[in-house]
Amino acid sequence: MEDRSAEGQLDHLPALAAELVGLPVDVIIAFGDAPISAARKATDKIPIVMPLAANPIGSGFVASIARPGGNITGLSGFATDMASKRVELLKEVVPRARRVAVLWNSSNSSKLAEWKEGQAAAARVGLELHSVEARAPGDLDGAFASILRLRPDAMIAFAESLTIAFRGQIGNFALTDRLPMVSELREFAVAGGVATYGISRPDLWRRSASYVDKIVRGAKPADLPVEQPTRFELVINLKAANAIGLDVPPIMLTRADEVIE
């Protein structure tokens, strides 16, 4: 196994992808849209397995779900209704919330649908979503300052390459400023969010391993259908909630797949 990480510096991804292609490797596993895009530009010959792509068709990674048609296949995370569920989750966890800051990257086309879906859900449950953008690591401090100026009751962090890489910094900000944070991946709860709801990443990695197995046994990515997510998890960080003085409704704790204490 050859492991390469950009450590949140997305502009390093093309060089890292080219390095793997030059070794060469037999299969590339790329998690998230930015790494997949970098790998795709680096090679159209080496098979690429994506444990998660937000919108593989919309991003141009595959021709169709049933027949990808190129050298990329794997798992899709395209489920915009999850954005609605996270907005509803935030309202359940923080009933008093009215104003919510949303930390995201609008240059990630797959997140535009999530933003629109979230706005529609917010209108239904009486929340106001306020967009705060960060497209690069250097934007985070400014984004945090913008959130503080908004004086929101809570925040939502969209999960994508940048926010995943800097989830520790984002979680620390939320804890320090006593902001209940909701996101998609369990890692954001571990980092300091009070709740997450989304696809199970361990399940994605296990399922992506089956793609690698099929490919090394001779299957072509073009012929391996892209799978949809099937396992979702609700994680509550009771320790973080207690630290910021938030009382999580008992019903939420009974529904959770995991409670971090």
C-alpha positions as CSV (number, residue, x, y, z in Angstrom):
1,M,0.0,0.0,0.0
2,E,1.2,3.4,-0.9
3,D,-0.5,6.2,1.1
4,R,-0.5,9.8,0.1
5,S,-2.3,12.7,1.8
6,A,-2.5,16.4,0.9
7,E,-3.2,17.2,4.6
8,G,-5.9,19.6,3.5
9,Q,-3.7,21.4,0.9
10,L,-5.9,20.5,-2.1
11,D,-3.4,22.1,-4.5
12,H,-1.0,19.3,-3.6
13,L,-3.3,16.6,-4.9
14,P,-2.3,16.7,-8.6
15,A,1.3,16.1,-7.8
16,L,0.5,13.3,-5.3
17,A,-1.8,11.6,-7.9
18,A,1.0,11.9,-10.6
19,E,3.4,10.4,-8.1
20,L,1.2,7.3,-7.6
21,V,0.7,6.9,-11.3
22,G,4.5,7.1,-11.8
23,L,5.3,4.3,-9.4
24,P,3.1,2.8,-10.9
25,V,0.3,1.3,-8.7
26,D,-2.3,-1.3,-9.8
27,V,-5.4,0.5,-8.3
28,I,-5.9,4.0,-6.9
29,I,-8.4,4.5,-4.1
30,A,-9.5,8.2,-3.8
31,F,-11.9,9.4,-1.2
32,G,-13.8,12.5,-1.9
33,D,-14.4,14.6,-5.1
34,A,-11.1,16.6,-5.1
35,P,-8.8,13.5,-4.8
36,I,-11.0,11.6,-7.3
37,S,-10.7,14.5,-9.8
38,A,-6.9,14.7,-9.3
39,A,-6.5,10.9,-9.9
40,R,-8.8,11.1,-13.0
41,K,-6.7,13.8,-14.5
42,A,-3.5,11.9,-13.8
43,T,-4.6,8.6,-15.5
44,D,-7.2,7.2,-17.7
45,K,-5.6,3.7,-17.5
46,I,-5.1,2.8,-13.9
47,P,-8.4,1.7,-12.2
48,I,-9.7,4.2,-9.6
49,V,-12.0,3.2,-6.8
50,M,-14.0,5.9,-5.1
51,P,-15.2,5.0,-1.6
52,L,-17.3,8.1,-1.7
53,A,-18.2,10.6,-4.4
54,A,-21.0,13.1,-3.7
55,N,-22.3,13.1,-7.3
56,P,-20.2,10.9,-9.6
57,I,-22.4,11.6,-12.7
58,G,-22.7,15.3,-12.1
59,S,-18.9,15.6,-11.5
60,G,-18.2,13.7,-14.7
61,F,-16.5,10.8,-13.0
62,V,-18.8,8.2,-14.5
63,A,-21.1,8.0,-17.5
64,S,-23.9,6.3,-15.6
65,I,-24.5,4.5,-12.3
66,A,-25.2,1.1,-14.0
67,R,-22.2,1.3,-16.5
68,P,-19.5,3.8,-15.4
69,G,-17.8,3.5,-18.8
70,G,-14.3,4.5,-17.9
71,N,-11.6,3.7,-15.3
72,I,-13.5,4.9,-12.3
73,T,-16.1,3.1,-10.2
74,G,-17.1,2.7,-6.5
75,L,-19.7,4.2,-4.2
76,S,-21.9,7.3,-4.6
77,G,-22.9,9.5,-1.7
78,F,-25.5,11.3,-3.7
79,A,-28.4,11.6,-1.3
80,T,-29.5,15.2,-1.0
81,D,-32.3,14.3,1.4
82,M,-29.6,13.8,4.0
83,A,-29.2,17.6,4.1
84,S,-32.9,17.9,5.1
85,K,-32.5,15.3,7.8
86,R,-29.5,17.1,9.3
87,V,-31.4,20.4,9.4
88,E,-34.2,18.7,11.1
89,L,-31.8,16.9,13.5
90,L,-30.3,20.3,14.5
91,K,-33.7,21.6,15.3
92,E,-34.4,18.6,17.4
93,V,-31.1,18.8,19.3
94,V,-31.2,22.6,19.6
95,P,-35.0,23.5,19.8
96,R,-34.3,27.1,20.6
97,A,-32.2,27.6,17.5
98,R,-33.3,30.2,14.9
99,R,-30.1,31.5,13.1
100,V,-27.7,28.8,11.8
101,A,-24.3,29.4,10.2
102,V,-23.5,26.9,7.4
103,L,-19.8,26.4,6.7
104,W,-19.3,25.1,3.2
105,N,-17.6,25.5,-0.2
106,S,-19.9,26.6,-3.0
107,S,-17.2,25.8,-5.6
108,N,-17.9,22.1,-4.9
109,S,-20.8,21.6,-7.3
110,S,-22.0,18.5,-5.4
111,K,-22.7,20.7,-2.3
112,L,-25.0,23.2,-4.2
113,A,-27.8,20.6,-4.1
114,E,-27.2,20.0,-0.4
115,W,-27.3,23.8,0.3
116,K,-30.6,24.2,-1.6
117,E,-32.1,21.1,0.1
118,G,-31.0,22.4,3.4
119,Q,-32.6,25.8,2.8
120,A,-35.9,24.2,1.9
121,A,-35.9,22.1,5.1
122,A,-34.9,25.1,7.2
123,A,-38.0,27.0,6.0
124,R,-40.2,24.2,7.1
125,V,-38.8,24.0,10.6
126,G,-38.3,27.7,11.3
127,L,-34.6,28.1,10.8
128,E,-32.6,30.7,8.9
129,L,-29.5,29.4,7.2
130,H,-26.6,31.8,6.7
131,S,-23.9,30.9,4.2
132,V,-20.3,31.1,5.3
133,E,-17.8,29.9,2.7
134,A,-14.3,28.5,2.9
135,R,-12.6,27.3,-0.3
136,A,-9.0,26.9,1.0
137,P,-7.3,26.4,4.4
138,G,-6.4,30.1,4.5
139,D,-10.1,31.0,4.4
140,L,-11.0,29.2,7.7
141,D,-10.0,32.0,10.1
142,G,-12.0,34.5,8.1
143,A,-14.9,32.1,8.0
144,F,-14.8,31.7,11.8
145,A,-14.8,35.5,12.2
146,S,-17.8,35.8,9.9
147,I,-19.7,33.2,12.0
148,L,-19.0,35.1,15.2
149,R,-20.3,38.3,13.6
150,L,-23.5,36.4,12.6
151,R,-24.0,35.5,16.3
152,P,-25.8,32.2,15.3
153,D,-27.5,29.8,17.7
154,A,-25.8,26.8,16.0
155,M,-23.8,25.8,13.0
156,I,-23.7,23.1,10.3
157,A,-20.5,22.0,8.7
158,F,-20.8,20.4,5.2
159,A,-18.4,17.5,4.9
160,E,-16.0,17.8,1.9
161,S,-12.3,17.5,1.4
162,L,-11.4,20.8,3.1
163,T,-13.6,20.5,6.1
164,I,-12.8,16.9,6.6
165,A,-9.1,17.6,6.7
166,F,-9.5,20.5,9.1
167,R,-12.4,19.0,11.2
168,G,-10.2,19.3,14.4
169,Q,-9.9,23.0,13.9
170,I,-13.5,23.4,13.1
171,G,-14.6,21.3,16.0
172,N,-12.4,23.3,18.4
173,F,-13.9,26.5,17.2
174,A,-17.4,25.2,17.8
175,L,-16.5,24.1,21.3
176,T,-14.6,27.2,22.2
177,D,-17.4,29.5,21.2
178,R,-20.1,27.2,22.6
179,L,-21.8,26.6,19.2
180,P,-23.7,23.4,18.8
181,M,-22.5,21.9,15.5
182,V,-24.2,19.3,13.3
183,S,-22.5,17.6,10.4
184,E,-22.4,14.5,8.2
185,L,-19.6,12.3,9.3
186,R,-18.9,10.7,12.7
187,E,-15.4,12.3,12.7
188,F,-17.0,15.7,13.1
189,A,-18.8,14.5,16.3
190,V,-15.5,13.2,17.6
191,A,-13.9,16.6,16.7
192,G,-16.4,18.5,18.8
193,G,-19.8,18.5,17.1
194,V,-22.8,17.6,19.1
195,A,-24.4,15.4,16.4
196,T,-23.8,13.9,13.0
197,Y,-26.0,12.0,10.7
198,G,-24.9,10.5,7.4
199,I,-23.2,7.6,5.6
200,S,-21.1,5.2,7.7
201,R,-17.5,5.7,6.5
202,P,-16.3,2.3,7.8
203,D,-19.0,0.7,5.8
204,L,-17.9,2.6,2.7
205,W,-14.3,1.5,3.1
206,R,-15.3,-2.1,3.6
207,R,-17.5,-2.1,0.5
208,S,-14.8,-0.3,-1.6
209,A,-12.4,-3.2,-0.7
210,S,-14.7,-5.5,-2.6
211,Y,-14.3,-3.3,-5.7
212,V,-10.5,-3.6,-5.4
213,D,-10.8,-7.4,-5.0
214,K,-12.9,-7.6,-8.2
215,I,-10.5,-5.4,-10.2
216,V,-7.3,-7.2,-9.2
217,R,-9.1,-10.5,-10.2
218,G,-9.6,-9.1,-13.7
219,A,-12.9,-7.1,-13.7
220,K,-13.0,-3.7,-15.5
221,P,-14.2,-0.6,-13.7
222,A,-16.3,0.3,-16.7
223,D,-18.4,-2.8,-16.1
224,L,-18.8,-2.5,-12.3
225,P,-21.9,-0.5,-11.3
226,V,-21.6,2.3,-8.9
227,E,-23.4,1.4,-5.6
228,Q,-25.5,3.7,-3.5
229,P,-25.1,4.2,0.3
230,T,-27.1,1.7,2.4
231,R,-25.9,2.3,5.9
232,F,-26.4,5.5,7.8
233,E,-25.6,6.4,11.4
234,L,-26.6,9.0,14.0
235,V,-23.9,9.9,16.4
236,I,-24.4,12.1,19.5
237,N,-21.4,13.6,21.3
238,L,-22.8,14.0,24.8
239,K,-19.5,15.2,26.1
240,A,-19.4,18.1,23.7
241,A,-23.0,18.9,24.5
242,N,-22.3,19.0,28.2
243,A,-19.2,21.2,27.6
244,I,-21.3,23.9,25.9
245,G,-24.3,23.6,28.3
246,L,-26.6,21.9,25.8
247,D,-29.2,19.5,27.1
248,V,-29.7,16.8,24.5
249,P,-33.3,15.5,24.5
250,P,-33.4,12.0,25.9
251,I,-35.3,10.7,22.9
252,M,-32.3,11.6,20.7
253,L,-30.0,9.5,22.9
254,T,-32.2,6.4,22.5
255,R,-32.3,6.9,18.7
256,A,-28.5,7.3,18.4
257,D,-26.4,4.6,16.9
258,E,-23.5,5.8,19.1
259,V,-23.3,8.2,22.1
260,I,-19.9,9.6,22.8
261,E,-19.6,10.2,26.6
